[in-house]
């Protein structure tokens, strides 16, 4: 069954889509000739021929469409003298008919099963079900992956090269890496640090830091001279005196002054004996002098080593490397310098007082800290230089580690959910597709079986008998249907055997065409397809028929309605399109309906209108057509009335009400007015009237909004002057206004708007 029709961009339909939705078993569409009804029937007959239009089938399963319109008439009453035979199931083949009925029931069950499976698979509208769940899962996972890309894009852009600008490709890469990445899992912090070098600006090799030699400086701390008391000889006669003084260093320093005084004591100014000079010289012998020299040399060597180390460290700090903490190293160097300064003071004291034991401040801890800092920096520099030398390999390795981290850590949970749900959904979809394929194969087989049974059971003779019976019962005795020579077609013959097809009147031609279509609905024009489910469209089937035949046609169509209601036969849905008010009222009459409101479970009402050269479709909750007279007033009430047809609409109302029903002469009505208003009144009555089928092809019409307002003013004034304003008010309903302009003003006649106005003027 058709659930919706969308039509646009064809014939009189513009680009704004016109939609019929919520369609039921019976759908009634009213519209005047030329408004777009036949276009609608053509779209239903051949939707593939109108790509800008769309037919929405229930469960997405299309049925056979059978359309009665002028195209059908042209195809079947063309140049050929024969009509295709209509094959129906012969009642004498009871067994085959029963088998076909059983197969039809089974096919209906299969169709329902297929529809249910498809609804589960893709939803009632083809946009849901398991496929939608899978699509939504893919969208969720893709967005989840893309969020990770955006999170790390600045740091790891080179790792994402090739998939940075496409979320779908990025998701596919995540799945690929999840399945095949064997890289070592590295923490995010380490990846970020390594990326600064590998993914940063093209790095250059770094020079190693030249660490100062610290062993020599440290070796001075263990020099034995530091702990030795440097004293004179014990066997000299002045030794006792020096010991009693307890300060040989003071004596040693005073000797310098004694030597300068040439034998005179610098303290008492007494002349000393030569033996005293010899004793001093003997006391401060070569051993003493050697030890003193050793102390001096140690102080000099220590100063040199210390200056060398401090200078090298200062040079390192003046151009700090990014591989060590310069502030921390500076602190250690400052500590080293302070300790060296203290040791130099100790050595100076030792030089001044050799007899004192001295212990230097140990530098091992601070020097070890400095050495370790520089060693670690060099280790990092070596690693950096190795990376630079193997940059391509390092980039690939880092990229692999980045993907490993993303898939194994950050997307681990999402990947687990995605994989589990996708396996479940794809499994369900595969199972549903398999069941649908099997059911469709079974359906095709049953359809083939039915076709075989139909070929063995069908005949065209029952249709000949039925149509001829109807023709005779309705008074058509001068022609009848007969079987053509081949046995698969019909011919129309006069009683004397002469072909009657080309000599039929328009009414006869229309009626026999309808009867042919009517019986075709219950059969097929081939030996198979007799029992195919179908949708039927009647597009103005009563053109050129008199009222008696029109009633018969409407009765036959209503009989089809009853069969559809009861589920008899193969028609599942009916569309009736007409411009004939009487036929519309007849065919829509339904005693089950308590009022004009549509029975929502089985019928819909629509009106097709053309305004400003564009067709549009209006839905109605009730039957919009009451009488043709009411329909004319409805056009007057509309705010978007057509300027082209309003004059004729007003004329038909006046003619019906005053002339036909009231017996009032139109000239008398026009004499109620004077001047310009009289001219306008005459033009209302003189508008061409060639019937409802008249087409304004050769008529120049120039009716603007101002002229229409004049027509409406005079139209209202006629009812006022005739004292029938109450009728006008009743028919205008909510569109009625109390404004009544003077209708007796004498003025110049308007320019004629068409040929009839010219003649009237």
PEWOQUI-V631157 format. One record per run of one state. SS is the DSSP state (~ for helix, > for strand, _ for the rest). FROM is the first residue (numbers start at 1). TO is the last residue. If there is no record, write none. Layout:
SS:FROM:TO
SS:FROM:TO
This chain:
_:1:1
>:2:7
_:8:9
>:10:10
_:11:12
>:13:13
_:14:17
>:18:21
_:22:25
>:26:31
_:32:36
~:37:45
_:46:46
~:47:49
_:50:53
>:54:57
~:58:60
_:61:63
>:64:68
_:69:69
~:70:76
_:77:81
>:82:84
_:85:86
>:87:89
_:90:93
~:94:122
_:123:128
~:129:160
_:161:166
~:167:180
_:181:187
~:188:198
_:199:214
~:215:222
_:223:223
~:224:227
_:228:238
~:239:245
_:246:247
~:248:261
_:262:263
>:264:264
_:265:270
>:271:271
_:272:273
~:274:283
_:284:285
~:286:318
_:319:325
~:326:352
_:353:363
~:364:389
_:390:390
~:391:410
_:411:411
~:412:457
>:458:459
_:460:460
~:461:473
_:474:479
>:480:483
_:484:488
>:489:493
_:494:498
>:499:499
_:500:500
~:501:503
_:504:505
~:506:520
_:521:523
>:524:524
_:525:533
>:534:539
_:540:546
~:547:566
_:567:570
>:571:578
_:579:580
~:581:588
_:589:596
>:597:597
_:598:602
>:603:611
_:612:613
>:614:620
_:621:621
>:622:622
_:623:627
~:628:637
_:638:645
~:646:661
_:662:665
~:666:670
_:671:674
~:675:686
_:687:704
~:705:721
_:722:724
~:725:735
_:736:754
~:755:760
_:761:761
